[in-house]
Amino acid sequence: MTASHSANKTLNITQVKSTIGFNKKQGDVVRSMGLRKIRHSIDVPDTPEMRGMIHKVRHLVSVK
């Protein structure tokens, strides 16, 4: 795949769990992705950086 081809793809991320009780850095990652509360969904570009953030908090979010 070329860089321009993957730039058009987006991922839909939904927060499914609270960040309370987890590492503060994981809460910071969720907030920096733009998620505010449980069941809040956002569309983000499919980039290696965003996939890394998703991997860090994969137990708190769902991805479509």
Residue pairs with C-beta under 8 A, 6 or more apart in sequence:
6 46
6 47
7 45
7 47
9 45
9 46
10 43
10 44
10 45
10 46
11 43
11 44
11 45
11 46
11 50
11 54
11 63
11 64
12 41
12 42
12 43
12 63
12 64
13 33
13 35
13 41
13 42
13 43
13 44
13 54
13 61
13 62
13 63
14 39
14 40
14 41
14 61
14 62
14 63
14 64
15 30
15 35
15 36
15 37
15 38
15 39
15 40
15 41
15 60
15 61
16 38
16 39
16 60
16 61
16 62
17 38
17 59
17 60
17 61
18 38
18 60
19 26
19 27
19 30
19 60
22 59
22 60
26 56
26 57
26 60
29 53
29 56
29 57
30 57
30 60
30 61
32 53
33 42
33 44
33 50
33 53
33 54
33 57
34 42
34 44
35 42
35 61
44 50
54 61
54 63
